[in-house]
């Protein structure tokens, strides 16, 4: 067995091992109820990091012509369908969450419908205090 093949297998094994650890971490989130707001935000940030790392892995594969040429057409089709499902769900989440968060931000904005003149007066009052 040549060194390059052995190294590639080691990288793949390490990658899979790390993904399995990530799955366990995410599944353990559910078992830690109740959680405070800061913990929830930390968990969300960690999941986002995990997703970014996964996307970087996909980008590496997609930009590597050797890997892309090695994938049989039926496996390529299978992977594309699975990936398409994830992308569609992610885009749906983007749309839904953008609407909900945007609405919440708008409702909680401090100077919601304030005019420029009123804002100047408010800022001037803040300086006097």
N, C-alpha and C positions, 0 to 999 in steps of 0.2 A: 504494500500500500504506500502510495507516495505521500510526502509531507503535506502538500497542498490539500489533498483529499482529507487527510486526517485533521488538519486545521479547520477545514470547512465543516466537518462533522462535529468538531468540538464547539464551534461557533453556533451551529444549529442546536445542539444539545443545551448549551448555555441559554440561548434565546428562549427555547421551549421551557426550560426550568424556571426562568424569570417570569414568563407569562403565567405559569402555574402558580407561582407565588402571588402574582397580582390577582389572579382569580380568588385565591384564598383570602387575601386582604379585603377585597371588595365584598366577598360573602360574609366575612367577619363583621363588616360594618353593620349589617342587619342584626347581628347578635348583641350589639352594644347599646340597645335601647335602654332608657331614654338618653338622648344626646342633646347637648346644648348647641346653640347656634354656631359658635366658633368651631366646634368639632365637626358639625355638618359642612361648614365652609372648607375646613381643612381636608375633609374626605373628598369633597368635590374637586378641590385643587389637585389632590393626588390622583384622582381618576382622570382628570384632564391631562396631567403629565403622562399617565400610562397610555392614554389615547394618542397623544402627540408622539410618543416613542414608537408606538405601533405604526403610525402613519409614516414616520421616517423609515421604518423597515420596509413598508410597502413601496415607498419612493425609491429606495435602494434597489429593490427587485425590478421595478418598472424601468429604471434607467440603466439596468445592466442587460445588455443585449445577449450575453451568454446565457443568463438565467432565463430570459424570455424565450430564446430559441430552444431551450431545453424542455420547456413545458409542453406536453402533448396537448393537442387541440381540445380534447374532451375535458382535460383538467383545467385548461385555460377558460373554457366555457363555464365550468362549475365554479371556479374562483370568481369569475366576473359576475355571475348571478348572485353569489353570496355577498360580494362587495357592493353590488348595485343595491341590494336590499338594505345594507347598512347605511349607504350614502343617502338613499331615499328617506329612511327613518331619521337620519341626522338632519337633513334639510327640513323635514316636517317639524322636528323639534325646534330648529332655528326659527321657523316662521311663527309657531305657536308661542315660544318663549319670548321672542322679540316683541310680539304684540302685548303679551301680559306684562313683561317688565317695563316696556315703554309706557303702558297705561299707568302702572304703579308709580313710575318716576314722575310722570306728568301730574298725577294726583297729589303727590307729596312735594312738588316743587315749591320752594319758599316764596318766590316772587312770580306766582303763576301768571296772572294777567295784568301785571303792573305796567303802567306806561313809563316811558323814558323820563318824563317830568317827575312822576311819583317816585321813581327809583332814585333820581338825583336828590330829592328831598329826604328819602329814607337814608341814603348814604351820608348826607350832610348831618342828619340827626345822630347817626352812629359815631361820627367824628366828635360831636359835642359831648357825648356820654363818657 
